[in-house]
Amino acid sequence: MQTTLETQKQRLSKLQPLIALFVLCLIIGLLSDKFFTVSNFWNVLRQISVNICLSVGMTLVVLMAGIDLSVGSVLALCGAITAGLFKMGIELPSQNLYIGFTLLGASLAGVLTGALLGFFNGFVITRFKVPSFVATLAMLTVARGLTMLWTKGFPISGLGEQFAYMGTGWFLGVPVPVWISAVVVALAVFLSDKTKLGRYIYAIGGNENASLLSGININKVKIIVYTIAGALAAVGGLMVTSRLDSAQPNAGTGYELDSIAAVVIGGTSLSGGKGSIWGTVLGAIIIGVLNNGLVLLNVSPFWQQVVKGFVILLAVIIDKANSKNG
């Protein structure tokens, strides 16, 4: 009898994000007649695409009991680098040389930059045993400063229709950003559920000492995961820059909080070792629906921050309660 009750509690715990999403949609739908419309549906999915990319990388990090506070700043820097290379290229007057970039080349440069910054995070954390909170907080400041230096504090705009397609275009009746985030999710699910690296990530988050004794190269896995998180932040940066047709120096501010919120609301434990990519996707949808609903209801942006903060706090409290019961 007790085993049956425990099983039911575990099932209910897994369904909590889905129940929360259903209740949230029902409440907003009753309060706003614009919520349950096709245009708003696509609008919500387009808006959450960036957060999904960030949150997928964040999930892999949190599964190892780590954290990455730098994703918002990395997003801004990579978006600015991509926009700058695509629009202006690189000039070397002393060599009488100009290097132009195609859209693909500039995009790859942006993603590579994100991967390198993520690699640096992982290297500092593993080589110097710096807590992930501190290391990525430092990178948050460094990347934001580099963004200001690269852009000189001014937006890089007028990128053209070709660049804008990534953020505003449609393919087979679905927004391009939704396709991009869907591919990211599919690859992340495969990595976490079907590969040796995925098993190592869960093992490290569950018990790092036991993982070390079992022969897992913990430092290598951590560096790979932070590199992936940085690359995915760069992908998010490409979508934001494309959607705005402008690389803003202050882009991505606060995005790390939304990604952490999506991870926690989706059921991934901050203690590591427990959670899933699908749960995070559901968490990102909840955050997106909440943001969209508050805008439709004309709630002040300041109150939106308050509401979002309490939602994150509630999710953490529920996570701790579930951990104790488990």
ZISULSUL-V439232 format. One line per field, one symbol per residue. ss: DSSP state (H for helix, E for strand, L for the rest). phi: phi as a letter, one per 20 degrees, with the letter a starting at -180 (. if undefined). burial: # if it has 16 or more other C-alpha atoms within 10 Angstrom, else .. Layout:
BEGIN
ss: ???
phi: ???
burial: ???
END
This chain:
BEGIN
ss: LHHHHHHHHHHHHHHHHHHHHHHHHHHHHHHLLLLLLHHHHHHHHHHHHHHHHHHHHHHHHHHLLLLLLLHHHHHHHHHHHHHHHHHHLEEEHHHLEEELLLHHHHHHHHHHHHHHHHHHHHHHHHHLLLLHHHHHHHHHHHHHHHHHHHHLLLLEELLLHHHHHHHHLEELLEEHHHHHHHHHHHHHHHHHHHLHHHHHHHHHHHLHHHHHHLLLLHHHHHHHHHHHHHHHHHHHHHHHHHHHLEELLLLLLLHHHHHHHHHHHLLLLLLLLLLLHHHHHHHHHHHHHHHHHHHHLLLLHHHHHHHHHHHHHHHHHHHHHHHHHL
phi: .fffffffffffffegffffffffffffffeceefecfffgffffffegffffffffffffffemdbceeffffgfffffffffffedmcdcgfdlccdecfffffffffffffffffgfgffffefdlegggffffffgffffffffffelndfdcmenffffgfdcfcblmcgggffffffgfgffffffdcdfgfffgfffffaffffffenffffffffffffffffffffffffffffelaeegdfnfnffffffffffffnfffennbqbffffgfffffffffffffffelfggfffffffffffffffffffffffff
burial: ................##..#...#..#.....##........############################################.#...........#.#..#####################.....#..###.##.#######.##...###.#...#######.....########.##..##.##....##.#######.#..#....#.#..#######################.########..########################################.#.......#...#..##..##.##.......
END
